[in-house]
């Protein structure tokens, strides 16, 4: 409809993309779920353990403190 009138659409495609199938959709969904799991662990670390509030005198001390938190969260 837009092409007939001489307009070009640069936004998101409105219809289903060509070559779209359920297998690609399932793969994308699994990747997104894995990402959510990892981001959720960091969110938990910030909320429960205060990773974002670490203020040590030396950078090495801060890194060691974050490693101990990661070990206690069972992600390291």
C-alpha positions in Angstrom: 0.0 0.0 0.0 2.8 2.4 0.9 4.9 1.4 -2.1 2.0 2.2 -4.5 1.9 5.7 -3.1 5.6 6.3 -3.3 6.4 5.9 0.5 9.1 3.8 2.0 8.7 2.1 5.4 11.8 1.9 7.5 10.2 0.6 10.7 9.6 -2.9 12.0 8.0 -5.2 9.4 4.3 -5.5 10.1 3.7 -9.0 8.6 5.5 -12.2 9.4 9.0 -12.2 8.0 9.8 -14.5 5.0 11.4 -17.8 6.0 9.9 -17.6 9.5 9.2 -21.0 11.0 8.6 -22.5 14.4 12.1 -24.0 14.6 13.7 -20.5 14.5 11.1 -19.2 16.9 11.9 -22.0 19.4 15.6 -21.3 19.2 15.1 -17.6 19.8 12.9 -18.4 22.7 15.5 -20.7 24.3 18.2 -18.0 23.9 15.9 -15.4 25.5 15.1 -17.7 28.4 18.8 -18.4 29.1 19.5 -14.6 29.0 16.6 -13.9 31.4 18.0 -16.5 33.8 21.4 -14.9 33.9 20.1 -11.4 34.2 17.8 -12.5 37.0 20.8 -13.9 38.9 22.6 -10.5 38.7 19.4 -8.7 39.8 19.2 -11.0 42.8 22.8 -10.2 43.6 22.1 -6.5 43.5 19.0 -6.8 45.5 19.9 -9.3 48.2 23.7 -9.0 48.4 24.2 -5.4 47.4 26.7 -6.0 44.6 26.0 -2.5 43.1 26.8 -0.8 46.5 30.3 -2.2 47.0 32.7 0.5 47.9 36.2 -0.7 48.9 39.4 1.2 49.1 41.2 -0.9 46.5 40.0 -2.4 43.3 41.4 -5.9 44.1 39.4 -5.9 47.4 36.2 -5.1 45.5 36.8 -7.9 43.0 37.5 -10.4 45.8 34.3 -9.3 47.6 32.3 -9.7 44.4 33.8 -13.2 43.8 32.8 -14.3 47.3 29.2 -13.1 46.7 29.2 -15.0 43.3 30.4 -18.1 45.1 27.7 -17.8 47.8 25.1 -17.3 45.1 26.5 -20.5 43.4 27.1 -18.9 40.0 30.9 -18.8 40.0 
